[in-house]
């Protein structure tokens, strides 16, 4: 039976009762055992729900906008071919739809009628869209001085914006206060979100003919994809569908790289970093709440952390465009990291990465980024 489990004290809780952290304040994971028969998957619709036995949502509770099973194509990065998942093609334009689909499906199943979330970016867009699909009222807490780019998309889905004066941390604190009386649809705290993003790993393995890649290069802001991928590849290994978990390479902006600093120092925990303005604003998280988990995921797979410069991010952004891909600058940071890794990778190594979000997310900035 699926249960919430506290990472700190080990207490477990019923997933049918809304909860976003332990009574001790600890972060929650899911105690869940997946099942999967590749022969049964083959004829199913091309959405992430094709892996339904491996998802911790009861049968019949699926919620979908047709998300999942994005193309994986070879793109030249760092002078060699790298397999790139086209996650910018999701319904709301980013991979965050994976997590939102599963999290909001569970929320609807247990009778949630309204949710709160703190995000001014892709997570806010994804949660708002799936809340609309489920008929659930949604409030997104955002920094009061946030640029208008993605806020219009959030409002388009019918969500209410709650501007909060001060820092990003102030915004999170205001949302947590609201979460005392409302379901916290958090892409950081809610473990159902990570069991949505883990479907990235399932798709990669299926698209490789039920084989695992050697290395996967992923963004590392709050770790929603890094940790989800780690869960997914571990599950696939434990079910005997792949031989080992691929090494995970975490990419951050050099202007906000707390995970990279902790990794380089050999630390077990992540300290807060002072964030400077960066093109990769989507991963500019000064203190990721699941930083220790992120470090463990990288180290346990023999991976590494890479910090990329603003010059490399901008170059990767423009290079992607010249190859026919319109991606947002945060996605270009991941491409820059994948190129950096690929230059020194072993011949024949199968490297997988992703385009995380669509460039039209920053439509108001595209002309400037291209022409400057």
FENLIN-V43993 format. One line per field, one symbol per residue. ss: DSSP state (@ for helix, = for strand, . for the rest). phi: phi as a letter, one per 40 degrees, with the letter a starting at -180 (. if undefined). Layout:
# FENLIN-V43993
ss = ???
phi = ???
This chain:
# FENLIN-V43993
ss = ..====.....===.............====......@@@@......@@@@@@@.................======..=======@@@....=.@@@@@@@@@@@@@@....=====...@@@@@@@@@@@@@..=======.......@@@@@@...=====...@@@@@@@@@@@....==......@@@@@@@.@@@@@@@@@.......=====....@@@@@@@@@@@@@@@........=======..=.@@@@@@@@...............@@@.......@@@@@@@@@@...=====.@@@@@@@@@@@@@....=.@@@@@@@@@@@@@@@.......=====.==@@@@...@@@@@@.
phi = .cbcbcccbgcbacccbdabacccgccbbbcabcbabdcccdccdcbccccdccbcbddgcdbabgchfccbbcbcbggacbcbccccccdcgacccdccccccccdcccgcbabbababbcccccccccccccgbcbbbcbccccccdccccccdcgcccbcbchccccccccccccccbbcccccbcccccccccccdcccdccccgfbcccabbbcbbcgccdcccccccccccccgcbcacccbbcbbcccabccccccccgccbbccbcccdaccccbcbcaccbdcccdcccccbgcabbbbcccccccccccccccgbcbcdccccccccccccccbccdgccbbaaccaccccbdcbdcccccc
